[in-house]
């Protein structure tokens, strides 16, 4: 497990300053009296994964994107403190949701719950 202190001297690939994740990371660093050592910024987290794999930097990423973008040589480590992101579905009011859409929303929620439980277990074990 990595802590924020482990990242203070690391060269980072980050997403844009306007994103929720970046704002949270900036806040955590500011609270520590530290600043980010940014080598590259990208508007896309998938690109951040690619850059991390090829440029030998570190990124703080959403676990779902990180797992779906794994490359040979990449390693995912939990971060403490854990950054929590909330995901939501937007549905048009004027349109009835189909059974398939409702089922997809249920499956995404189940997957997120399982991933959160796995992350909590890793934090407890670490």
N, C-alpha and C positions, 0 to 999 in steps of 0.2 A: 504494500500500500504506500502511496505517495502522500506527503503532506504539502501544504502550501510552501513551507520552508524549503522543501526539496526543489521547488520550481523557481525560486527567486533568482538563482544564477543560471538557469537553463535558457537556452535560445528557443524561442517559441514561434510556432506558426499559429496565427489566430484568425478568427473570423472578424468581420467588420465591427467597429466600435458601437454601432447602433443595435446590434443583436442582443437578445436577452442574456444569452450565455456570456457574451463578452462583457456586458455591463456588470454581471455578477462577479466575473473574474477580476475586472478592474476594481470593483468595490473591495473584494477580499485583499487584493494587493495593497490598495490604499490604506486599509485598516491596519495592515502590517507595517506601513511606512515604507513600502517597497514599490518599485515600478516594474512594469513588464519589459522584458528584454526581447522585443519583437524583431524577428528576422524577416518574416513575410506575413502579410495580411491578405485574406481572400474573402470574397463575398459568399463562398460556398464551402460548407464543411466537408463535403466529399473531396473537393480539391485540397482542403487542408490535410485530409488523410493521405492523399497522394503525395503532397509535398513533404509531409512528415516521414513517409516511407523512403523518399528519394533524397531528401536534403539532410537527413539525420538530425532533425529537430524534435521538439516535444510539442504536443497539442493537448489542450483540455477540450474534450469533445463530449457530445451526447453519446451515451453508450450504444444506442441503437444504430446511429450512423457509423460509429467506429466499428462495431461488429459487422455491419453489412459492407464495409469498405476495407476489410482486412487485406493486407498485402504480406507477402513473405518478408520476414524480418521485423514486422510490427509486433508490439506487445501492448496489451491493454492492462492498465493497473487502476484500481479504484483510488479516488482522491478523497482525502479527509481534510477539511470538512466536505461532505457530500453536497454537490450543487443539485438542487431539485428544479426540474423544468416541468411545467404543466402543459399537457397537450389537450386540445379540444377539437371536436368536430363541429363544423358549421353546416347546417342543413337549411335549404330554402324553405321559408314558411309556406309559400304558395304551392309547394309540391309535396305530395304524399311520399314518404320514404318506402322504398321497396323492401321486401324481406331480405334480399341479398345485401342491401346497404345496412340494414339493422344488424344482420349477422356479422358483416365485416366489422362494424363498430364494436360488437361484443368480442370478437376475436382479437382485435387490437387491444382492447381493454384487458382481456385475459393475459395476453402476451406481456403487456406493460406490468401487470401485477406480478407475474412470474419473474420478470427481469428485476423488479424492485426487491422481491424476496431474495433472489440470488445475490443482489448487491448488498443487501442488509446482512446476509449470512457471511459474505466475504469480509465486510467491515467488522462484524463480530469476531470472526476467526483471526483477523489481522491484528 
